[in-house]
Structure formats: structure tokens, C-alpha cells
Amino acid sequence: MPFCDFHYFSKKLGIQSAAYVLLPEVGEPPFPTLYLLHGYSDDHTVWHRRTRIEAYVANLPLIVVMPHGGHSFYCDAVEGYPYASAIGEELPEIIERNFPAQKDRGGRCLAGLSMGGYGAFKLALTYPDRFAAAVSHSGALAFGHYPYTWDGNAYRPEQQRILGQGYIGGPNDLFAQAEKVDPDLLPALRFDCGTEDFLYKDNVAYRDHLESAKIPHEYAEFPGQHNWDYWDEHIQESLEFFQRKMNF
């Protein structure tokens, strides 16, 4: 299928940025778009390099955009780059100017792994008027929710610049954000995690929170660890979820 190594200037970030883009060979435009987000240690190339995503979408009328998110957690940092605005607001506008993509909420969805799983929910809950659905795989869903023990954390300065002070209950706390969204605008949410994953307890805590708040969602857990074998298998279920929720 057509593949584009897409480079563009982000006015929000003030820098050149990049994304891999897969274009469909079936169906008629305009097409829905999946924004597929990478994890903390990776970049925009990794989903294409480490999974069979191209094969999985080959028969779907779906554009897949894999953007570069740095170490941002896809947030507008208190001190730093505004990645939530850059990917949640600006990038869809750029994609929809340059590719045959749908230009409405019903044609946009998000998925990601680890930091990108958090990012998928972060962007969907921050911009519920822009995205119809989101999926998190092995997501760092408690980032911005629990008090951090910063001692010994090599990433402390970077993460503190993102979150600032008094972050619990704020815009980067997904536990709080889920309760603030207008129920009529709530995106369709699905998340999963491997039972041997170091983020498993955080995903269970988020499931329990959504259940107690009566917020609609789908949750699944499977044997598996925080690795590409798990993500390559379960991204296929994300695609099935998006087909059900977005009717493409």
C-alpha cells in the first residue's frame, strides 16, 4: 500500500517534525484516519518497523498516521513543547490538507502503546469534539495522577517540566479528565494490558475508576508483557474496535 515519510513544519512546536503515513488502496475517499502513537523510548518509525500494521490495514479504507511525539507524553508541557496542541489540533489539520482524509470528528481516532496509550486517551479526552474513539495498549494511564517518588528517577527533570506542580486532578490526570467530559461527547474508549506488564496495576486501577464513575468503556487483559509481541497481536483488536465504533 502507499507509504509516505511525511515531513512538515509544526507552528505549534516551532520545529520541523515528521510522521509515517499509510494510505488505503480500498474504498472511496474521504477516509477516516487513525493517529497511532509511539511509546517513551521510540519514535514515529517504530510501529511500522516492529509490527505488521501495514498488513493489518491493507484491506481497510483507513489512513494511518504515525507521528513523532518525543518524550512529551503528548501533553502541553508546563515548561516545554505543546505536544497535545501540536498533535491533537494542528496535525489533523495538516493531514486533512494534504491527504484525502475525513474532516470531521467521526473520521478521527487514536491508538497507542505505553506513553502513547496514555497519549491516545489524553488527546481523546482533551479534544472530545475532535476524536470519535481511542484505544490504549499497556498504557501509562496513571501518569499525572499519583504522587511521584522522584528520587532515583532518571527522567525526573523531564517529567517535572511536563507536569509542573499540583498536577493531580489537572488536565494531565486521566482519572480526573474522564469525569469532566460531556457524556454526549465522550469518545468510545477501549484499553487492554498484559497481566505480566509492569503497568498492569495502573490499568486495573483505571478500569475500576471508570466503572465506579459509570463511564462507558471496554477493557480487556491478556497474558503478556510490555513488549512488541503483545502490541503486534493486540493492535488488530484495536482495528476491529474502530471498525465497529466508526462504521468503516
Backbone as numpy.savetxt, mean C-alpha at the origin, in Angstrom:
# Nx Ny Nz CAx CAy CAz Cx Cy Cz
3.67 -8.88 -21.61 2.83 -7.70 -21.61 3.72 -6.46 -21.61
3.19 -5.31 -22.05 4.00 -4.10 -22.09 4.50 -3.71 -20.70
5.76 -3.33 -20.65 6.44 -2.94 -19.42 7.11 -1.59 -19.61
6.95 -0.71 -18.63 7.52 0.63 -18.73 8.34 0.94 -17.49
9.59 1.32 -17.67 10.43 1.83 -16.60 10.22 3.35 -16.61
9.29 3.81 -15.81 8.75 5.17 -15.89 9.47 6.11 -14.94
10.02 7.17 -15.47 10.71 8.18 -14.66 9.98 9.50 -14.81
9.84 10.21 -13.70 9.05 11.44 -13.71 9.56 12.37 -12.61
9.24 13.64 -12.75 9.60 14.60 -11.71 8.41 14.79 -10.77
8.67 14.59 -9.48 7.63 14.79 -8.47 7.75 16.20 -7.91
6.74 17.01 -8.16 6.72 18.35 -7.58 6.56 18.29 -6.07
5.83 17.29 -5.58 5.62 17.16 -4.14 6.94 16.89 -3.42
7.78 16.03 -4.03 9.04 15.66 -3.41 10.19 16.58 -3.82
10.03 17.25 -4.95 11.09 18.09 -5.47 12.26 17.31 -6.03
12.01 16.06 -6.45 13.07 15.21 -6.97 12.53 14.36 -8.12
13.47 13.82 -8.90 13.11 12.81 -9.88 12.75 11.52 -9.16
11.72 10.86 -9.61 11.33 9.59 -9.01 11.06 8.58 -10.12
10.68 7.37 -9.72 10.54 6.30 -10.71 9.47 5.31 -10.28
8.95 4.60 -11.25 7.99 3.52 -11.01 8.09 2.53 -12.16
7.91 1.27 -11.87 7.68 0.27 -12.91 6.18 0.24 -13.19
5.82 0.12 -14.47 4.42 0.09 -14.86 4.18 -1.09 -15.80
3.20 -1.93 -15.48 2.75 -3.01 -16.36 1.43 -2.60 -16.99
1.32 -2.79 -18.31 0.13 -2.38 -19.05 -0.59 -3.61 -19.60
-1.91 -3.62 -19.52 -2.67 -4.81 -19.93 -2.73 -4.99 -21.44
-2.91 -6.24 -21.81 -3.10 -6.59 -23.23 -4.50 -7.13 -23.47
-5.35 -7.10 -22.47 -6.74 -7.55 -22.61 -7.66 -6.44 -22.15
-8.90 -6.47 -22.63 -9.88 -5.49 -22.20 -9.77 -4.19 -22.98
-10.62 -3.26 -22.62 -10.68 -1.97 -23.29 -10.43 -0.84 -22.29
-9.67 0.16 -22.70 -9.43 1.29 -21.80 -10.69 2.13 -21.61
-10.73 2.93 -20.53 -9.69 3.07 -19.52 -9.67 1.90 -18.54
-8.46 1.64 -17.97 -8.26 0.49 -17.10 -8.14 0.91 -15.63
-8.57 0.06 -14.72 -8.28 0.31 -13.31 -6.78 0.17 -13.05
-6.33 0.77 -11.97 -4.90 0.79 -11.64 -4.67 0.28 -10.23
-3.70 -0.62 -10.11 -3.22 -1.10 -8.82 -1.88 -0.44 -8.51
-1.79 0.25 -7.38 -0.53 0.80 -6.90 0.06 -0.21 -5.91
1.17 -0.82 -6.30 1.76 -1.94 -5.58 3.04 -1.48 -4.88
3.03 -1.46 -3.55 4.04 -0.77 -2.76 5.06 -1.74 -2.17
6.32 -1.32 -2.18 7.42 -2.16 -1.68 7.63 -1.98 -0.18
8.50 -2.82 0.38 8.82 -2.76 1.80 10.02 -1.89 2.10
10.41 -1.87 3.38 11.40 -0.93 3.89 12.78 -1.13 3.26
13.17 -2.35 2.99 14.53 -2.61 2.51 14.62 -2.69 0.99
13.55 -2.34 0.29 13.51 -2.54 -1.16 13.25 -1.24 -1.91
12.99 -1.39 -3.22 12.68 -0.23 -4.05 11.59 -0.62 -5.05
11.35 0.25 -6.03 10.23 0.05 -6.96 10.41 -1.14 -7.89
11.61 -1.71 -7.95 11.85 -2.83 -8.87 11.52 -4.19 -8.27
11.36 -4.26 -6.95 11.44 -5.54 -6.28 10.26 -6.47 -6.54
9.04 -5.93 -6.60 7.89 -6.80 -6.88 8.06 -7.50 -8.23
8.58 -6.76 -9.20 8.77 -7.34 -10.54 9.89 -8.37 -10.56
10.93 -8.13 -9.74 12.08 -9.03 -9.72 11.85 -10.28 -8.89
11.08 -10.17 -7.79 11.01 -11.26 -6.83 9.71 -12.05 -6.86
8.72 -11.63 -7.66 7.47 -12.37 -7.78 7.11 -12.56 -9.25
6.04 -13.30 -9.46 5.54 -13.53 -10.82 4.35 -12.61 -11.10
4.42 -11.38 -10.58 3.30 -10.46 -10.72 2.91 -10.25 -12.18
3.88 -10.21 -13.08 3.55 -10.01 -14.49 2.71 -11.16 -15.03
3.05 -12.38 -14.64 2.25 -13.53 -15.08 0.87 -13.51 -14.44
0.78 -13.10 -13.18 -0.50 -13.13 -12.48 -1.51 -12.13 -13.04
-1.03 -11.03 -13.62 -1.96 -10.02 -14.16 -2.07 -10.09 -15.68
-1.42 -11.07 -16.29 -1.36 -11.12 -17.76 -2.74 -11.16 -18.41
-3.70 -11.78 -17.74 -5.04 -11.90 -18.32 -6.05 -10.97 -17.66
-5.56 -9.94 -17.00 -6.45 -8.99 -16.33 -6.38 -7.62 -17.02
-7.51 -6.92 -17.13 -7.52 -5.56 -17.67 -7.12 -4.57 -16.59
-5.87 -4.63 -16.16 -5.40 -3.90 -14.98 -4.02 -3.32 -15.23
-3.85 -2.04 -14.95 -2.53 -1.42 -14.93 -1.94 -1.62 -13.53
-0.66 -1.99 -13.47 0.03 -2.14 -12.19 1.16 -1.12 -12.14
1.13 -0.27 -11.13 2.15 0.76 -10.93 2.92 0.43 -9.65
4.24 0.29 -9.77 5.08 -0.04 -8.63 6.01 1.14 -8.36
5.63 2.06 -7.47 6.39 3.29 -7.26 7.51 3.13 -6.24
8.44 4.07 -6.30 9.51 4.12 -5.31 9.04 4.91 -4.09
9.19 4.30 -2.90 8.72 4.95 -1.68 9.79 5.20 -0.65
11.05 4.90 -0.98 12.13 5.12 -0.03 11.90 4.40 1.28
12.28 5.05 2.39 12.05 4.54 3.74 10.90 5.28 4.40
10.00 5.80 3.62 9.03 6.80 4.07 7.85 6.28 4.86
7.59 4.98 4.82 6.33 4.42 5.30 5.13 5.07 4.61
5.40 5.69 3.46 4.34 6.31 2.65 3.57 7.35 3.45
4.31 8.06 4.31 3.74 9.12 5.14 4.26 10.48 4.68
3.55 11.52 5.03 4.09 12.88 4.98 4.89 13.08 6.26
6.20 13.02 6.16 7.04 13.08 7.35 6.89 14.42 8.05
6.95 14.38 9.37 6.94 15.61 10.15 8.16 16.45 9.78
9.31 15.78 9.60 10.53 16.43 9.13 11.06 15.60 7.97
10.74 16.00 6.76 11.20 15.23 5.61 10.23 15.30 4.45
10.27 14.28 3.63 9.52 14.28 2.37 8.05 13.91 2.57
7.16 14.51 1.78 5.72 14.21 1.87 5.31 13.07 0.93
5.68 11.84 1.30 5.42 10.71 0.41 3.95 10.33 0.33
3.18 10.56 1.37 1.75 10.27 1.27 1.12 11.13 0.20
1.41 12.41 0.20 0.88 13.31 -0.82 1.42 12.97 -2.19
2.70 12.61 -2.26 3.33 12.33 -3.55 2.74 11.10 -4.22
2.47 10.06 -3.44 1.95 8.82 -4.02 0.44 8.74 -3.96
-0.16 9.31 -2.93 -1.61 9.25 -2.81 -2.34 10.26 -3.67
-1.74 11.43 -3.89 -2.38 12.49 -4.67 -1.72 12.68 -6.05
-0.42 12.95 -6.03 0.26 13.37 -7.26 0.45 12.24 -8.26
0.91 11.08 -7.80 1.23 10.00 -8.74 0.01 9.54 -9.55
-1.16 9.32 -8.93 -2.31 8.95 -9.78 -2.60 9.97 -10.87
-2.44 11.25 -10.58 -2.66 12.27 -11.60 -1.65 12.14 -12.73
-0.40 11.85 -12.39 0.64 11.67 -13.42 0.36 10.42 -14.24
0.03 9.32 -13.57 -0.28 8.08 -14.29 -1.46 8.27 -15.22
-2.48 8.96 -14.75 -3.69 9.12 -15.55 -3.53 10.11 -16.69
-2.49 10.92 -16.66 -2.17 11.77 -17.82 -1.38 11.03 -18.88
-0.64 10.00 -18.45 0.31 9.36 -19.36 -0.09 7.95 -19.80
-1.06 7.34 -19.13 -1.48 5.98 -19.45 -3.01 5.93 -19.51
-3.57 4.89 -20.17 -5.03 4.80 -20.33 -5.72 4.29 -19.06
-5.61 5.05 -17.98 -6.12 4.64 -16.68 -7.44 5.34 -16.37
-8.30 4.65 -15.62 -9.52 5.27 -15.11 -9.18 6.46 -14.22
-10.00 7.48 -14.29 -9.73 8.70 -13.54 -10.75 8.93 -12.44
-11.05 7.86 -11.71 -12.02 7.97 -10.63 -11.67 6.99 -9.52
-12.28 7.19 -8.37 -12.02 6.36 -7.20 -12.22 4.87 -7.49
-13.28 4.56 -8.23 -13.59 3.16 -8.51 -12.56 2.45 -9.34
-11.62 3.18 -9.91 -10.58 2.58 -10.73 -9.21 2.56 -10.07
-9.13 2.84 -8.76 -7.83 2.88 -8.09 -7.83 1.98 -6.85
-6.76 1.19 -6.69 -6.60 0.35 -5.52 -5.12 0.28 -5.15
-4.85 -0.23 -3.95 -3.49 -0.28 -3.41 -3.23 -1.64 -2.78
-1.97 -2.08 -2.87 -1.53 -3.26 -2.13 -0.06 -3.08 -1.81
0.41 -3.80 -0.81 1.82 -3.72 -0.46 2.20 -4.74 0.58
3.51 -4.86 0.80 4.03 -5.80 1.79 4.82 -5.06 2.85
4.72 -5.51 4.09 5.48 -4.98 5.21 5.28 -3.47 5.33
6.33 -2.65 5.16 6.13 -1.20 5.15 5.10 -0.80 4.10
5.10 -1.48 2.96 4.14 -1.19 1.90 2.73 -1.65 2.24
2.60 -2.67 3.10 1.28 -3.06 3.57 0.70 -1.98 4.45
1.53 -1.45 5.36 1.13 -0.27 6.12 0.78 0.86 5.17
1.64 1.09 4.16 1.42 2.19 3.23 0.12 2.07 2.47
-0.25 0.86 2.06 -1.50 0.66 1.32 -2.69 1.09 2.16
-2.71 0.68 3.45 -3.80 1.09 4.34 -3.69 2.57 4.69
-2.48 3.06 4.90 -2.29 4.47 5.22 -2.87 5.36 4.12
-2.55 5.07 2.87 -3.03 5.90 1.77 -4.52 5.73 1.55
-5.01 4.49 1.68 -6.45 4.26 1.49 -7.28 4.97 2.55
-6.79 4.98 3.80 -7.54 5.62 4.88 -7.34 7.13 4.92
-6.22 7.60 4.37 -5.99 9.04 4.28 -6.76 9.65 3.12
-6.88 8.90 2.03 -7.57 9.38 0.83 -8.70 8.43 0.43
-9.69 8.25 1.30 -10.76 7.30 0.98 -11.61 7.74 -0.20
-11.55 9.03 -0.55 -12.27 9.51 -1.72 -11.53 9.23 -3.01
-10.29 8.70 -2.91 -9.46 8.46 -4.09 -9.25 6.98 -4.39
-9.38 6.10 -3.37 -9.07 4.69 -3.55 -10.24 3.82 -3.10
-10.55 2.82 -3.91 -11.71 1.98 -3.64 -11.38 0.78 -2.77
-10.11 0.34 -2.75 -9.77 -0.88 -2.03 -8.28 -0.90 -1.72
-7.93 -1.66 -0.67 -6.53 -1.79 -0.28 -6.29 -3.15 0.35
-5.09 -3.70 0.10 -4.67 -4.97 0.69 -3.30 -4.80 1.31
-3.14 -5.36 2.50 -1.84 -5.39 3.19 -1.41 -6.83 3.38
-0.17 -7.13 2.96 0.45 -8.43 3.23 1.55 -8.22 4.28
1.46 -8.95 5.39 2.49 -8.88 6.43 2.77 -7.43 6.81
1.74 -6.64 6.93 1.91 -5.21 7.09 2.41 -4.79 8.46
3.20 -3.72 8.47 3.65 -3.11 9.72 2.54 -2.19 10.23
1.40 -2.77 10.52 0.18 -2.00 10.76 0.18 -1.24 12.07
1.09 -1.58 12.96 1.16 -0.87 14.24 2.16 0.28 14.22
2.80 0.53 13.09 3.69 1.69 13.00 2.86 2.94 13.28
3.35 3.77 14.19 2.61 4.98 14.54 1.53 4.78 15.58
1.41 3.57 16.11 0.36 3.31 17.10 0.91 3.05 18.49
1.91 2.18 18.60 2.47 1.86 19.90 3.62 2.79 20.24
3.84 3.06 21.53 5.04 3.80 21.92 6.28 2.98 21.54
7.23 3.62 20.89 8.43 2.93 20.47 9.48 2.94 21.57
10.16 1.82 21.73 11.37 1.77 22.53 12.52 2.01 21.57
13.00 3.24 21.54 13.95 3.63 20.49 15.36 3.11 20.74
15.70 2.78 21.97 17.07 2.35 22.28 17.43 1.12 21.46
18.57 1.19 20.80 19.04 0.07 20.01 18.42 -0.03 18.63
17.52 0.88 18.28 16.89 0.86 16.96 17.73 1.69 15.99
18.36 1.01 15.03 19.25 1.70 14.10 18.51 2.70 13.23
17.19 2.51 13.11 16.40 3.39 12.24 15.72 4.51 13.02
16.10 4.65 14.30 15.42 5.60 15.17 15.35 7.02 14.61
16.46 7.63 14.17 16.38 9.02 13.70 15.43 9.18 12.52
15.48 8.22 11.59 14.63 8.29 10.41 13.16 8.16 10.77
12.83 7.21 11.62 11.44 6.99 11.99 10.91 8.10 12.89
11.76 8.67 13.70 11.33 9.80 14.53 11.04 11.03 13.67
11.82 11.21 12.59 11.54 12.33 11.69 10.21 12.15 10.99
9.84 10.91 10.69 8.55 10.65 10.06 7.42 10.94 11.04
7.51 10.40 12.24 6.38 10.41 13.18 6.32 11.67 14.03
7.47 12.25 14.35 7.47 13.37 15.26 7.14 12.94 16.68
6.59 13.86 17.46 6.21 13.58 18.85 4.68 13.47 18.96
4.23 12.74 19.97 2.80 12.64 20.22 2.03 12.07 19.05
2.59 11.04 18.42 2.02 10.51 17.17 0.85 9.56 17.38
0.73 8.96 18.56 -0.34 7.99 18.78 -1.70 8.69 18.69
-2.58 8.13 17.87 -3.89 8.74 17.64 -3.89 9.75 16.51
-2.72 10.01 15.93 -2.60 11.00 14.87 -2.78 10.40 13.48
-2.40 11.14 12.43 -2.68 10.72 11.06 -1.89 9.50 10.59
-0.84 9.12 11.33 -0.07 7.94 10.95 -0.38 6.72 11.81
-1.39 6.82 12.65 -1.86 5.72 13.49 -3.06 5.08 12.80
-2.83 3.90 12.20 -3.90 3.26 11.44 -5.06 2.80 12.32
-4.79 2.53 13.58 -5.87 2.15 14.50 -6.85 3.32 14.65
-6.31 4.51 14.78 -7.16 5.69 14.91 -7.78 6.09 13.57
-6.99 6.01 12.50 -7.48 6.47 11.19 -8.67 5.66 10.70
-8.67 4.36 10.98 -9.77 3.52 10.51 -11.11 3.97 11.09
-11.08 4.53 12.31 -12.31 4.96 12.96 -12.76 6.35 12.52
-11.87 7.09 11.85 -12.18 8.45 11.45 -12.78 8.55 10.05
-12.69 7.48 9.27 -13.19 7.51 7.90 -14.71 7.44 7.89
-15.32 8.26 7.06 -16.77 8.20 6.84 -17.13 6.79 6.40
-18.02 6.09 7.11 -18.36 4.72 6.71 -18.82 4.60 5.26
-19.43 5.65 4.73 -19.89 5.60 3.34 -18.73 5.67 2.35
-17.55 6.09 2.80 -16.38 6.21 1.94 -15.31 5.16 2.24
-15.54 4.32 3.24 -14.51 3.38 3.66 -14.11 2.46 2.51
-12.83 2.43 2.14 -12.39 1.49 1.10 -12.56 0.05 1.55
-12.69 -0.85 0.61 -12.68 -2.28 0.93 -11.29 -2.65 1.42
-11.21 -3.29 2.58 -9.92 -3.59 3.22 -9.74 -5.10 3.36
-8.55 -5.57 3.01 -8.18 -6.97 3.23 -6.74 -7.01 3.70
-6.44 -7.86 4.68 -5.06 -8.04 5.08 -4.81 -9.47 5.53
-3.56 -9.89 5.39 -3.17 -11.23 5.79 -1.76 -11.20 6.35
-1.40 -12.28 7.04 -0.06 -12.37 7.61 0.27 -13.83 7.87
1.54 -14.16 7.75 2.00 -15.50 8.09 2.07 -15.69 9.60
1.72 -16.87 10.07 1.67 -17.11 11.51 3.06 -17.18 12.14
4.12 -17.31 11.33 5.49 -17.29 11.84 6.17 -15.95 11.57
5.42 -14.98 11.13 5.95 -13.65 10.81 6.14 -12.84 12.10
7.23 -12.06 12.17 7.46 -11.25 13.37 6.41 -10.15 13.54
5.62 -9.85 12.47 4.55 -8.86 12.56 3.17 -9.49 12.78
3.15 -10.78 13.02 1.87 -11.48 13.17 1.03 -10.91 14.31
1.63 -10.67 15.47 0.86 -10.16 16.61 0.26 -8.79 16.32
0.99 -7.95 15.59 0.45 -6.63 15.24 -0.74 -6.75 14.30
-0.68 -7.71 13.37 -1.80 -7.91 12.46 -3.02 -8.45 13.19
-2.81 -9.34 14.14 -3.92 -9.86 14.94 -4.52 -8.72 15.78
-3.67 -7.87 16.34 -4.17 -6.74 17.13 -5.00 -5.79 16.26
-4.57 -5.60 15.02 -5.34 -4.72 14.13 -6.67 -5.36 13.74
-6.64 -6.65 13.50 -7.90 -7.37 13.22 -8.86 -7.23 14.39
-8.36 -7.43 15.59 -9.21 -7.33 16.78 -9.77 -5.91 16.93
-8.95 -4.92 16.61 -9.41 -3.53 16.71 -10.53 -3.26 15.72
-10.35 -3.69 14.47 -11.40 -3.46 13.47 -12.68 -4.18 13.84
-12.53 -5.39 14.37 -13.72 -6.13 14.77 -14.45 -5.43 15.92
-13.70 -4.95 16.90 -14.34 -4.29 18.05 -15.00 -2.98 17.63
-14.43 -2.31 16.62 -15.00 -1.06 16.12 -16.06 -1.29 15.05
-16.31 -2.58 14.71 -17.29 -2.95 13.70 -16.99 -2.28 12.34
-15.71 -2.29 11.98 -15.26 -1.75 10.69 -15.12 -2.91 9.71
-15.83 -2.89 8.60 -15.79 -4.02 7.66 -14.37 -4.27 7.13
-14.02 -5.54 7.02 -12.70 -5.92 6.51 -12.70 -7.42 6.24
-11.67 -7.86 5.55 -11.39 -9.29 5.40 -9.99 -9.54 5.95
-9.86 -10.59 6.75 -8.56 -10.94 7.32 -8.31 -12.42 7.11
-7.05 -12.78 6.83 -6.67 -14.18 6.69 -5.27 -14.36 7.25
-5.01 -15.54 7.77 -3.65 -15.88 8.19 -3.31 -17.27 7.66
-2.04 -17.45 7.39 -1.56 -18.67 6.75 -0.22 -19.06 7.37
0.17 -20.31 7.26 1.55 -20.64 7.63 2.50 -19.83 6.74
3.53 -19.29 7.32 4.48 -18.54 6.51 5.24 -17.51 7.30
6.34 -17.06 6.71 7.23 -16.10 7.33 7.23 -14.80 6.53
8.11 -13.89 6.94 8.22 -12.57 6.32 9.18 -12.71 5.14
8.69 -13.30 4.05 9.59 -13.56 2.93 8.84 -13.60 1.60
9.62 -13.69 0.52 9.05 -13.60 -0.82 8.24 -14.82 -1.21
8.53 -15.97 -0.64 7.69 -17.14 -0.92 6.25 -16.85 -0.49
6.11 -16.24 0.68 4.78 -15.91 1.18 4.11 -14.86 0.30
4.80 -13.78 -0.02 4.19 -12.67 -0.76 3.87 -13.06 -2.20
4.73 -13.86 -2.82 4.46 -14.29 -4.19 3.19 -15.14 -4.25
2.97 -15.94 -3.23 1.76 -16.78 -3.21 0.52 -15.95 -2.96
0.57 -15.05 -2.00 -0.66 -14.41 -1.53 -1.02 -13.13 -2.28
-0.13 -12.60 -3.09 -0.53 -11.47 -3.95 -1.62 -11.92 -4.91
-1.66 -13.20 -5.22 -2.70 -13.70 -6.12 -4.09 -13.54 -5.50
-4.17 -13.71 -4.19 -5.46 -13.52 -3.51 -5.85 -12.05 -3.48
-4.86 -11.17 -3.44 -5.16 -9.73 -3.54 -5.84 -9.42 -4.86
-5.32 -9.98 -5.93 -5.88 -9.71 -7.24 -7.31 -10.22 -7.33
-7.58 -11.38 -6.74 -8.95 -11.89 -6.72 -9.86 -10.97 -5.91
-9.36 -10.46 -4.81 -10.12 -9.52 -3.97 -10.47 -8.26 -4.75
-9.50 -7.69 -5.46 -9.76 -6.49 -6.23 -10.77 -6.75 -7.35
-10.68 -7.91 -7.98 -11.66 -8.24 -9.02 -13.07 -8.29 -8.45
-13.21 -8.87 -7.25 -14.53 -8.95 -6.62 -15.06 -7.58 -6.23
-14.19 -6.76 -5.65 -14.64 -5.48 -5.10 -14.77 -4.40 -6.15
-14.03 -4.52 -7.26 -14.01 -3.44 -8.25 -14.61 -3.85 -9.58
-15.01 -5.12 -9.68 -15.76 -5.58 -10.87 -15.01 -5.38 -12.17
-13.75 -5.84 -12.22 -13.05 -5.80 -13.52 -12.64 -7.21 -13.93
